């Protein structure tokens, strides 16, 4: 396990921040006059208070997970207060191999010790060449070994921007078809094709002409006719809008989708629906963009989520786990789409040598150790355990997911049901359960409409014993919420 910083080993005090002086407060790291040096919970509280004072009100995880991580290994995070947590967030799905995997750490040390440049814009380096070779050999279907790669700014949202721009450039069209419940990122174009109102209301997000269609959502059929027909109707509506000259929808440049919606609440697109969307887009010359930022690199039980349906997109968007825990984002696409001019989409941080090294090791390790198959088996084990926990608890509306991308939709069984009898979500219970899980030493987050879906994204290296502990902690957290207010019963 990594050694904690010296200032934590010796006194438990935070490291001084150069040049900072806050009136009425001791200098950072200094003991309070007449009292003990800050440590444990005192250190945690001091750092959290300092963060709240210094950082933006738009911060998210820091609000709901008041943990100050100082050490981490695999699926375990240790906070400044000495408490350990099982991490079922893993960087929002970024850490496929967990924290500080020995092979990743060794690769990073090798690069640093070699004196290789850490920043190279988009110039080629041996590390980048090795990464691209590894990635190309792992891509799905006809993209394998033949795709063009474009490295973007270091976040998935910029890769989505690049994918949209490429589709518009290659087709000469502007419109995009996206789906309800989608989450593609926070920049303007990515916000425009996302579902949540807080993103679409961003000034400028309406610059991309978007047609939004219902995503097949088994538990809450958007057509109000039942889940079995939802996928068929969604695909039929897409084809009708494209082929009907009176639909009012111009032929789009692209259709963008997630095979499993992550932030949308772990909503799974059926294989038959995905194949129909692929058929329709191919027949009508529309670029199919599949956003695998969260689903990629073994997360869903396949190396890429689209592989289960046997579908190859025209553009695949990758980030998160593809960089081995370091910032890296890219698109892989059919060579025929490579029509854009030099500089059409650029960014300063496209050449992160450390991310290339970490990413290559991660891609190879996931493949060699068959961690996608491991995720599929362990995910089913966890879902079965969650269904057992939910038996007799009407608040467990739906347990779903693929691989180690798992969701529990929490509902108010006494609330007014929809026309198909599905009760409404229960955001208060979801928030209470998330907080109770943290008290039990389990880090996870929420998603879905009104944040009513408990989401689990553990690293693919989660052990069987840790998986059992996850279930035990969720069950204990439920008992805690039931005791506190009875809302989980």
Buried (B, 14 or more C-beta within 10 A) or exposed (E): EEEBEEBBEEBBBBEEEEEEEEEEBBEBBEEEEEEEBBBEBBBBBBBBEBBEEEEEEEEEEBEBBBBBBBBBBBBBBBBBBEBEBBBBBBBBBBBBBBBBBEBBBEBBEEBEEEEBEBEBEEEEBEBBEBBBEBBBEBBBBEBBEEBBBBBBBBBBBBBBBBBBBBBBBBBEBBBBBBBBBBBBBBBBBBBBBBBBEEBBEBEEBEEBBBBBBBBBBBBBBBBEEEBEBBBBBBBEBBBEBBEEEEEEBEEBBBBBBBBBBBBBBBBBBBBEBBBBBBEBBEEBEBBBBBBBBBBBBBBBBBBBBBBBBEBBBBBBBBBBBBBBBBBBBBBBBBEEBEEBEEEEBBBEBBBBBBBBBBBBBBBBBBBEBEBBEBBBEBBBBBBEBBEEBBEEBEBBBBBBBBBBBBBBBBBBBEEEEEEEEBBBBBBBBBBBBBBBBBEBBBBBBBBBBEBBBBBBBBBBBBEEEBBEBBBBBBBBBBEBBBEEEEBBE
